[in-house]
């Protein structure tokens, strides 16, 4: 599911062609994509994108491979709309913004009142845009941890809960484009593990990945279809690479921890790429707030020493566990009291 270099080339070429032909044209399929929101009663972060594309079809059992391939390609070859005036409303509080050069929007709302674990907001067109006047009001969910939450979970997606094979590039590309939210598989025991960590949705789960927003619908569909706890899905701009992948993921995790200063967290990732290094940085930055770090072992060469280099100099009270599978994570989390022993 990680983007590879030629995907960026496709996106750049398509954008250049689109921008030349679309200037001034009334969008035929104006659509506001809402990526949901998360926060507390004091601050809510809302994200989304504005595009000129019809919505993607939903994956169904028994569909052909080419149907899945076409859907995935359509998710990458988008007509994003820059400079769209938008109105975002959360719990009666209104914020005006506009989409950026890639069609994305990101706002921080200070709501007048947010109650419960899940509420809703809306985003809509706030004025005329190239002949489009219908507001296209789009609802979105706002994830707010309840007062009984003991801790939060920050989890990677690729090769942590979703079998991807990031280190086998050819296989990864085939799975990304030919698979769907229905056909892709989770690691054995992952769904049950996350449900128990969430403890009947009392503890919030945040899914943070270096995959692009173009795969948002797929990720949300996969999590729902497999029965994972609901929670914010935080991805990244496909072309936003100036800061680098590692810094992008740092920023998403910091956003979550800073929005929830009263919650401790469990971090779950894999050994395939940079999760061990990123999580080590977060443990240092947020001393005392990380209850445990779990790294799923997925390396093609477990003897490369990269993860061991980190764990060997681990000078924190936070446990760092290199786990063979979900059962290893469950056993350790149970010992720490993160999962009740009867689960």
N, C-alpha and C positions, 0 to 999 in steps of 0.2 A: 504494500500500500504506500510505501514511501515513493515520492516523485523522483524520477530519474531525469537525466539531462535533456533527453530528447523531448520530454513532455514540456519542459520550459520553452524549447525552441518552437514547438507547435503553438503554444499559447502566445508567444511573442509575435509570430508570423500572422496568426489569426487576428490578434488585436490591431496590428498595423493595417491590415486589409480592412477590417471592420471600421476603424476610425476614419479611413479615407472615404468610405462610401456612406457612412451613417450620419454625417454632420447635418443637422437641421431636419432630418427625416423623423416623422412621428413614429415612435416605437409601435410595432404591430402586436407585440406580446409583452407589454409592460408588466413587470412582476416584482414584488418586494419579497425577498427571502428573509425570514427572521430566524436567526440562529439561537433564539432563546435568550434568557437572561438569568443572572444569579446575583445574590448579595444578601443584604440584611435590611433591617428597618431603617438603617442610616445611609445606605448606598447600594445601588443596583447597577450593574454593568450590562448594557444591551448591545448586541451585535447583529449585523445582517448585511445583505447585499441587494442592490437593485440591478436587474437584468432585463434584457429584451429577448426572452426565451420562454416558450411554454414550459410548464412544470414537467419534471421527469416522471415517467411511469413507475408504478410500484412493482417490485419483484413479486412473482407468484410461483408457486410450485409447478414444475413441469415445463417452464418456458425454455426456449432454445438458447444455445450459447450465443448466437449472433444477436439475439434480443438483449442479452446482458451486455455484450460488447458495445452495441449501439448506445445503450443507456449510459454507460460509463463514459464513452467518448463525448456524448452530448454534455455531460457534466463538466468536461474540461474545455470544450469549444464553446465558450459563452460570449454573449454580447452584453458586456457590462455597461452600465449607464452612469457616467460621472456627473457631478453637480446637481443631483436631484434634491430639491428641497423636501425635507421630511419632518413630520411631527411624531414624537414618541411620547406615549402617555403610560405611566405606571402609577397605580394607586392614587389617581387624581392629579399627579404632578406631570406637567407638560414640558418637554424639552424640544427645541428646534435644532436641526442639524442639516447636513447635506452629504451626499455620497462623495467619496474621493475618486481619484482618477481610475481606480479599478472597480468602482461601483460599491465599495464597502462603506459601512458606517459603524461607528463605535461611540457610544455616549455613556456618561455616568449620571445617573438620576438619583437625586436625594428625595425619596418619596415622603409624602405626608403620613402614610400609614401602610404597612405591609404586615399581614397576619397569616399564620399558618405556614405549612411547609411548601405549599405550591399555590401560587396565584397567577394572574395573567396581566398582560399589558397589550398595547396595540402600537403599530407603526403605520403611518399613512402618508400619502403625498400631501405636501403642505401648500401647494400652489401649482400653477400651470407649468408643465414640462414638455416642451416641444409638441404642443397640441394635446397632451394628455391632461385631462382635468378631473376625471374620476379619482377619488382618493385612494382606491385600492387598499382599503383598511385591512391590515393583516394582524391577527392575534398571535401572541407568543406566550410561552410559559415562563414564569419567574420562579426559580428554585431558591427557597429560603429555608435554611435549617430550622427545625423546631427547637423549643427550649429544652427538650430532653436529650438532645444530641450529646453523646459522650466524646466523640472524635469524628474527624472527617477522613476520607480516603481519597488520595490523588493517585490515579492509575494511568499508566501508558495503555495503548491499545494494541499496536502491532507487535506480535510475538510476545505479548504479555497476557492478553485474553483471547486475541484473534490469531489463529495460525496463519502466518504470512510468509515466513522464510525470507526476511530482508536480506540475508547474506547470500542467497541464491537469486541473483538479479533476474535471470530469465524466468525462473519459476514465479517470482514475485510479480513480474509484469503480467504474466499469463493469468495468475489468480486475480489480480486487481481488475483486469479488463474483462475476463471471461466469467468471473464469479458474480454472485449477487448477495443481497442481504439474507436470502433464503438458503443459498447453497453453501456459503462460507461457514466454517466450523470454529467453535470455541475450543480451547484446551479442556481436556477432561477435568471435571470438578470445579472449573472456574466460576460457573454460574452460581453453584451452591455456596462456594467460598464467599463470593461478593454479597450474596443475599444475607449470609450470616454476619459478615462485617457490617452491613447496613442495618442489621437488626430491625427488620420490619420497616425499613425506610426511615428509621429514626436518625441514623448517622448518614450524613450526605456523602455521595460519591461523585467525584469530579473526574471526567475522562479527558486527559490531555495528551495530544499527539502531535508529532511533526508532520502528519499528513495534511494535505491542503483542504481548504474549505470546500473545494469542488467535490469532495467525497463525504460531505456532511450528511446528506440524505441517506447514503449507504450506511454510514456508521450508526446513525440513529435507528435505521431500520434493522440493522444487525442486532443491536443491543435489545431492541424491543422484541424481535422475533425469537431470540435465544432466552429471553427472560431475565436479563441483567437488571439490577436496580436502576430506576430512572435517575438522571442527573445531568448537569451541564456537560456539553461536549465542546471542548476548546481546541480548535485546530489552528491553521496559519494560512496566510496569503501565499498562494503558489509561487508568485514572483517576488515576494518580499524577503529576499535573501541577503540584503545588505548587512544585517546584524549577525547573520549566521544562524544555523539550525539550533545550536546549543543555546544561544542567547534568547531565541524566540521561545523555547520551552521554559527557560528560566523565568521569563517575563510572565508567562501564563501561570506558573506555579506561584510566583510571588503575588500575582493579582489575587489568587484564591486565598493565600495565607494572610495577606494584608486586609482583605475584606472580612475575614473571620478571625480577628485577633484573640478571641476567647476560646477558640477551638485548637486542640492538638490534632496532629495528623499522622496517618500511616501512608508511606510512599511505596508503590508497587510498580516495578518495571521489569526489564529484561537485560540480559548480558550482550545482546546482539550489537548495540551501538553505544550511545552515550549516556544511557540512564544512570549507571553507577557514578560517573563523574558529576553529572548534573545533580543527582540526589546528595552526593557528598557536599557539594557547594551549598545546597539548601539547608542541610543539617548544620553547617557552620554558620550560615546567616541567621537561622532561626533556632538558636540554641535553646534546648529544653522543650521545644514544641513538637518535635518529631518522635513518635513513640516507637517506630520500627521502620526499617527499610528492607523490603523484600525484592530480590532480583531473581527472576526465572532464568535458569541456565539454558540458553538456546544456541550457544556458539558452535560453529562447525569444528573449531579447534579449542576445546576447553582448556588446553594446556598453554594457551598463548600468554598467560600471566597478566593480562590487562586488568581483569577484575580483581585478581589477587593482589595486584600492586596497590589498589585502593584499600581493600579489606585488611591487608597486612600492616598498614600504617593507620588504621582506623583508631582515632584517639577520642572517641565520643562515647558517652553513656548509651546512646541510641544503638540498639541491636542492628547489625548488618547481616542479613541472611541470604546466602546464595542457595536457592531452592531448586531441586530437581523437578518438582511438579507442584500442583495445587495442594496435595496432601502435606507436603513439607511446610508450606506456608500455613496451612490450617493448624498443624501440630504446634508450631511455634506461637502463632497468634492465640491459640487456646491456653498455652502456658502463661502468656502475658495477661490473660484475662480479657483479651479483645473479642474473643468469641466464647460464649458460654459453653461449658463442657458437655452439655446435653445436646448441642447443635449437631 
